């Protein structure tokens, strides 16, 4: 979670909702006249749910013990604060514990965003600010499932995320495609590759190369695909072949960088290693 960005957007939503705009034109004029800084509303006029959210935002900047106190206060104000359960999951090192918090956030989200809301907004959830904590809990939940050895269930959750937000602003397709390679769900792999056919990122190029190698073996076609991927990021092959584990890679990177290679290798390395002869194939391109 990008806490500062999320807080900024939350403040903007609250502030706009507090205004009495008569038309879209009034809203547009107001936005054009606004200074860059978005004001926070006074605490006393916030709802208990909004106060709970603020406590969670603050928690990200606090030592763990104090942060947990904030979360306790937040849940007293709003026992259904999804952001609080997302935070509790994020500070747990044990997947079996973290997943329980994410499950709780997901249950609340399913209850909040069902029925007519779901019918109206399915496919564009990420564009609705209120659904984002729920969507993040789904992503974290999938990560926990995969780390616990439940790749099929992890893939199903990622498919649900894409169903709720077809543009996939969270970028879960990269992990989904890897899981589908692992599970040998070839038809689904082809389905999502077609859905994001214009995606030429490092992740998609290496994923497609691996899929084609697994289904075709080493051919001129697979070699060309791997070469194209390497041109996109020259660091990935070495990361995938390295005996050293990739730990705590950054979510922020530039295209073609070593940080990007670390991020890809962190969740792709194991699947490449477990694809028959893929590592031997990669070694031929170690100095490409």
BELZIWO-V156989 format. One record per pair of residues at least 6 apart in sequence whose ideal C-beta (glycine too) atoms are under 8 Angstrom apart, sorted by the first residue. I is the first residue (numbers start at 1). J is the second residue. D is the distance in whole Angstrom. If there is no record, write none. Layout:
i & j & d
I & J & D
I & J & D
This chain:
i & j & d
1 & 60 & 8
1 & 86 & 7
1 & 90 & 7
1 & 136 & 6
3 & 57 & 6
3 & 60 & 4
3 & 61 & 8
6 & 57 & 7
6 & 132 & 7
7 & 57 & 5
8 & 38 & 6
9 & 129 & 6
10 & 53 & 6
10 & 57 & 8
10 & 129 & 7
11 & 38 & 5
11 & 39 & 7
11 & 40 & 5
11 & 41 & 7
12 & 38 & 5
13 & 129 & 5
14 & 40 & 8
14 & 41 & 5
14 & 46 & 8
14 & 50 & 7
15 & 38 & 6
15 & 39 & 6
15 & 41 & 6
16 & 27 & 7
18 & 41 & 6
18 & 45 & 8
19 & 27 & 8
19 & 30 & 7
21 & 27 & 5
21 & 30 & 7
41 & 50 & 8
43 & 51 & 7
43 & 54 & 8
46 & 54 & 7
48 & 77 & 4
48 & 78 & 6
49 & 77 & 7
49 & 78 & 5
49 & 81 & 7
51 & 74 & 8
51 & 77 & 5
51 & 78 & 8
52 & 73 & 8
52 & 74 & 4
52 & 75 & 7
52 & 77 & 4
52 & 78 & 4
52 & 81 & 4
52 & 83 & 8
52 & 84 & 7
53 & 74 & 8
53 & 81 & 7
53 & 83 & 6
55 & 70 & 5
55 & 71 & 7
55 & 73 & 5
55 & 74 & 4
55 & 77 & 7
55 & 84 & 8
56 & 70 & 7
56 & 71 & 7
56 & 74 & 5
56 & 81 & 7
56 & 83 & 4
56 & 84 & 5
56 & 86 & 8
56 & 87 & 5
57 & 83 & 8
58 & 70 & 6
59 & 66 & 8
59 & 67 & 4
59 & 68 & 8
59 & 70 & 4
59 & 71 & 6
59 & 74 & 8
59 & 87 & 6
60 & 67 & 7
60 & 87 & 7
62 & 70 & 6
64 & 91 & 6
67 & 87 & 7
67 & 91 & 7
71 & 84 & 5
71 & 87 & 6
71 & 88 & 6
74 & 81 & 5
74 & 83 & 8
74 & 84 & 5
75 & 81 & 6
75 & 84 & 5
78 & 84 & 8
80 & 108 & 5
80 & 112 & 8
82 & 105 & 4
82 & 108 & 5
82 & 109 & 6
82 & 112 & 8
82 & 133 & 4
82 & 134 & 6
82 & 137 & 6
83 & 133 & 5
85 & 101 & 5
85 & 102 & 7
85 & 104 & 5
85 & 105 & 4
85 & 108 & 7
85 & 137 & 7
86 & 101 & 7
86 & 102 & 7
86 & 105 & 5
86 & 133 & 5
86 & 136 & 6
86 & 137 & 5
86 & 140 & 7
88 & 101 & 4
89 & 98 & 4
89 & 99 & 7
89 & 100 & 8
89 & 101 & 4
89 & 102 & 5
89 & 105 & 7
89 & 137 & 7
89 & 140 & 6
89 & 144 & 8
90 & 98 & 8
90 & 140 & 7
92 & 98 & 4
92 & 101 & 7
95 & 144 & 4
95 & 147 & 5
95 & 148 & 5
96 & 144 & 8
96 & 148 & 7
98 & 140 & 7
98 & 144 & 6
99 & 141 & 6
99 & 144 & 4
99 & 145 & 7
99 & 148 & 7
102 & 137 & 5
102 & 138 & 8
102 & 140 & 5
102 & 141 & 4
102 & 144 & 7
103 & 141 & 7
105 & 133 & 7
105 & 134 & 7
105 & 137 & 4
106 & 134 & 7
106 & 137 & 5
106 & 138 & 6
106 & 141 & 6
108 & 134 & 8
109 & 131 & 7
109 & 133 & 7
109 & 134 & 3
109 & 135 & 8
109 & 137 & 7
109 & 138 & 8
110 & 134 & 8
112 & 130 & 8
112 & 134 & 7
113 & 121 & 8
113 & 125 & 8
113 & 131 & 6
113 & 134 & 7
121 & 128 & 6
121 & 131 & 8
122 & 163 & 7
122 & 164 & 6
123 & 163 & 7
123 & 164 & 7
123 & 165 & 7
123 & 166 & 5
124 & 165 & 6
124 & 166 & 7
124 & 167 & 8
125 & 131 & 4
125 & 134 & 8
125 & 135 & 6
125 & 164 & 4
125 & 165 & 5
126 & 132 & 7
126 & 135 & 6
126 & 165 & 4
126 & 167 & 7
126 & 169 & 4
126 & 170 & 7
127 & 165 & 8
131 & 164 & 8
135 & 161 & 6
135 & 164 & 7
135 & 165 & 7
135 & 170 & 7
136 & 170 & 8
138 & 157 & 6
138 & 160 & 7
138 & 161 & 5
138 & 164 & 8
139 & 157 & 8
139 & 158 & 8
139 & 161 & 6
139 & 170 & 6
139 & 172 & 6
141 & 157 & 6
142 & 154 & 5
142 & 155 & 8
142 & 157 & 4
142 & 158 & 5
142 & 161 & 8
142 & 172 & 7
142 & 175 & 8
143 & 154 & 7
145 & 151 & 8
145 & 153 & 5
145 & 154 & 4
145 & 157 & 7
146 & 154 & 4
146 & 175 & 8
146 & 179 & 7
146 & 267 & 8
151 & 179 & 5
151 & 182 & 6
151 & 183 & 6
152 & 179 & 8
152 & 183 & 6
154 & 175 & 8
154 & 179 & 6
155 & 176 & 6
155 & 179 & 4
155 & 180 & 6
155 & 183 & 6
155 & 185 & 7
158 & 172 & 5
158 & 173 & 8
158 & 175 & 6
158 & 176 & 4
158 & 179 & 7
159 & 176 & 7
159 & 188 & 8
161 & 168 & 7
161 & 170 & 6
161 & 172 & 5
162 & 168 & 5
162 & 172 & 7
162 & 173 & 7
162 & 176 & 7
162 & 192 & 7
162 & 195 & 8
166 & 195 & 8
168 & 196 & 7
171 & 203 & 8
173 & 192 & 6
173 & 195 & 8
173 & 196 & 6
173 & 199 & 7
173 & 204 & 8
174 & 201 & 8
174 & 203 & 4
174 & 204 & 7
174 & 207 & 7
174 & 264 & 8
175 & 267 & 6
176 & 192 & 6
177 & 189 & 6
177 & 192 & 6
177 & 193 & 7
177 & 204 & 7
177 & 207 & 4
177 & 211 & 7
178 & 207 & 6
178 & 210 & 8
178 & 267 & 7
178 & 268 & 6
178 & 271 & 5
179 & 271 & 8
180 & 186 & 8
180 & 188 & 5
180 & 189 & 4
180 & 192 & 7
181 & 189 & 6
181 & 207 & 7
181 & 210 & 6
181 & 211 & 5
181 & 214 & 6
181 & 271 & 6
181 & 275 & 7
182 & 271 & 5
182 & 274 & 7
186 & 211 & 8
186 & 215 & 7
189 & 211 & 6
193 & 204 & 8
193 & 208 & 7
193 & 211 & 8
196 & 204 & 7
200 & 232 & 7
201 & 232 & 7
201 & 255 & 8
202 & 229 & 7
202 & 232 & 5
202 & 233 & 4
202 & 236 & 7
202 & 255 & 7
202 & 256 & 7
202 & 260 & 6
202 & 261 & 7
202 & 264 & 6
203 & 264 & 5
203 & 268 & 8
205 & 225 & 7
205 & 228 & 6
205 & 229 & 4
205 & 232 & 5
206 & 226 & 8
206 & 229 & 5
206 & 236 & 6
206 & 264 & 7
206 & 268 & 7
207 & 268 & 8
208 & 225 & 6
208 & 229 & 8
209 & 222 & 6
209 & 225 & 4
209 & 226 & 4
209 & 228 & 8
209 & 229 & 5
210 & 268 & 8
210 & 271 & 7
210 & 272 & 6
210 & 275 & 6
210 & 278 & 6
212 & 221 & 6
212 & 222 & 5
212 & 225 & 6
213 & 222 & 5
213 & 226 & 7
213 & 275 & 7
213 & 278 & 6
213 & 281 & 6
214 & 275 & 5
214 & 276 & 8
214 & 278 & 7
216 & 222 & 6
218 & 277 & 8
218 & 281 & 6
222 & 281 & 8
226 & 281 & 7
226 & 282 & 8
226 & 285 & 6
227 & 285 & 7
227 & 288 & 7
229 & 236 & 7
230 & 236 & 7
230 & 237 & 6
230 & 285 & 6
230 & 288 & 5
232 & 255 & 8
232 & 256 & 7
233 & 255 & 8
233 & 256 & 5
233 & 257 & 8
233 & 260 & 6
233 & 261 & 5
233 & 264 & 8
234 & 256 & 7
234 & 288 & 8
235 & 257 & 7
235 & 258 & 5
235 & 260 & 8
235 & 261 & 4
236 & 261 & 5
236 & 264 & 6
236 & 265 & 7
237 & 282 & 5
237 & 285 & 6
237 & 286 & 6
237 & 288 & 7
238 & 261 & 8
238 & 286 & 7
239 & 246 & 7
239 & 261 & 5
239 & 262 & 6
239 & 264 & 7
239 & 265 & 4
239 & 269 & 7
240 & 265 & 6
240 & 268 & 7
240 & 269 & 6
240 & 272 & 5
240 & 273 & 8
240 & 279 & 8
240 & 282 & 6
241 & 279 & 7
241 & 282 & 6
241 & 283 & 6
241 & 286 & 6
242 & 265 & 8
246 & 262 & 5
246 & 265 & 5
246 & 266 & 4
246 & 269 & 6
247 & 266 & 8
249 & 259 & 7
249 & 262 & 4
249 & 263 & 5
249 & 265 & 8
249 & 266 & 5
250 & 259 & 5
250 & 262 & 7
250 & 263 & 7
251 & 263 & 7
252 & 259 & 7
253 & 259 & 4
253 & 260 & 4
253 & 262 & 8
253 & 263 & 6
254 & 260 & 7
272 & 278 & 5
272 & 279 & 7
272 & 282 & 7
273 & 279 & 6
